[in-house]
Each structure stands twice: as C-alpha cells, then as structure tokens.
Amino acid sequence: MAAIFKVPSQFVSFYSYFPLKSYPPITRLDKTVVSVPTLWVHPPRPAAHNADKLLSADVECLKWQAYLALRGLKGIKIRKDIVPEGSIDGSLPNLHLPIEESLVKSEKLTASDGSEGGELLAAHSIPTWVDAKLGVDSNEDSLEGYKDQAARTESRAWVSLLEGVVHAALILSQPQPSYLHSLLFPSSTPPVGESLKKILSPPPAPLTGLWSLLPPSGARISTPAIMAQYRDAITSLSVCLGTDKWFLGSSEPTPLDALAFAYLHCLLHASDVVRIEVTRRVNLVAWEWRVRCIVSAGFIQ
C-alpha cells in the first residue's frame, strides 16, 4: 500500500525547503509568583479618587471586596488587568491564592515555567477560604450573624430587593452605546433586556405577543415602573437602617451589609437618575462613607 500511494518526488523535493522544526516553550520573563491573596476584579471608575482607586466599579466585584474586608481580612492585593474571559466561568471576581494558603495542598499547584502558581478560586468558593483563614466554621452559626431568626429570614427579602429592582434601576441608569457603536464594537455583555429578564421577578413580557407570527423575543421594559419601585426600595432601605450600625440591628457586619454597601456605592457614583434618590437619605450616605473607609483599608495595590 505504501508503494501505491507514494508521494511524488517533485513534492518531496519542494517540501524539503520547508522543514518542520519544533522549539522549546518560551519562558515569560515578566511572570511573578503570587505571594499574597490577590482578588481579580473589574477596574475602578476612571475618575475615582485616591481612596476609591482600589474599589471596583462592578457591583458584583465590589460586593466580594466588601465581604472580605467586613470579615476582617486585610492586605489583599487587587488585580485589575484580567478580562472576564480569562477568569473561571468567564465571570469576575476570582481569588488567586499563593500555594501556602491554597485550600487544596497539591504538587500540581507548584509554580512552573510560564505560570504564576497557586490556586484560583471562583467567587462562590471565597467564603470557604475565609473560614479556613480565620479558623472558623460559618455553618455552625444557624443565624448567619443576624440577631435572631426573624432577622435572618428578613435578610432574604432585602437581598432579593437589592439584586432585583435596585440592580435593574442601576442597569437602566447606565448609558447605552449607539446602534452603530454596537455593530462596530460588539460587547460580550448581554443586552439590557436579557439582563433584566434574569433579575426581575416576574420577568418582563416579550416584545412579541402570543398571536404574533414571530417567536417571542426581546423584553417589554417599563422604565417608569422600575424606577418607581426603585424609589420605594431606597426609602425602605433607609428606614430599615435607621440609626443602627449594621442592617437589621446586627452587632457585626453580615453578608447583607456587604451587598448593601456595593449597591449604595455604585448608585452614588451613577447618573443623577438613581444617585439623587440615595443622597436624599442622610443615614444611607453616612453609612456608605463609613463602610467605604473600612473596605478600602482592606486592600493594597
């Protein structure tokens, strides 16, 4: 068979001028082995003050920054040059741990040529590492840091409100690119309608009706209705906080405080459509400023 399908000598002579060579991998000269826990986040606002240059402009990343700082951790490094596509599940934040602080002790985590070593954690694994770092087990506290069972149950409603209506208003307040800009520079983020369908309950109705010849698509967004619910939500949040140090009268910060800070900080630096509603509540503004100082002090450049 080899004799029948023999390559013509002309081709062999021609390809001899282009030999296939393999070279050893190129070792990165700029690689740095991670020495301290490093949080990968979206970059901060371009016009952020010096005190805010370590705070991400993304509400999800900022929520985890607040969680780490309010748990009492300090000296965590911030890395802002990683795009979401380069992180676990294509979503930031990620926590990059040095080998000695990793949750899994394995030789596979040792630094090798072209890598930075250590262990990379997705956001949902951060609480497990924090518990291990502090030597505690959060699962042993059935109240999750709240003063009683009623406050723990009520916290679920506040989380739903913040991640639903408040988040929707924050999305609607952000400037949207023009149609031409979207065509020339397509974004990896989903359209506004798709994002709102995931966070609003009940989800908005589709643009096309039941009797339409076209399949259901898009989302019928009622901006005035969402903004009206947002104003009610901020009013209720201000009443809930009152003059307490932490939400729901807790003696120590809880995950709800981390989430509330993330949204209040982003709202205070958003457009006037949503910002003014927060600035009218003096207790929310003062609380956000106090917590902002705590969160900023927990991170290093």
Salt bridges, closest charged atoms under 4 A:
ASP30 OD1 - ARG28 NE 3.21
ASP52 OD2 - ARG45 NH2 3.64
ASP52 OD2 - ARG292 NH1 3.30
GLU60 OE2 - LYS63 NZ 3.13
ASP81 OD1 - ARG79 NE 2.72
GLU101 OE1 - LYS133 NZ 3.14
GLU116 OE1 - ARG79 NH1 3.16
GLU116 OE1 - HIS96 ND1 3.96
ASP131 OD1 - ARG71 NH2 2.82
GLU144 OE2 - ARG152 NH2 3.27
GLU144 OE2 - ARG156 NH2 2.95
GLU194 OE2 - LYS197 NZ 3.89
ASP272 OD1 - ARG275 NH2 2.57
GLU277 OE1 - ARG280 NH1 3.57
GLU277 OE2 - ARG281 NH1 2.85
GLU288 OE2 - HIS265 ND1 2.82
GLU288 OE1 - ARG292 NH2 2.82
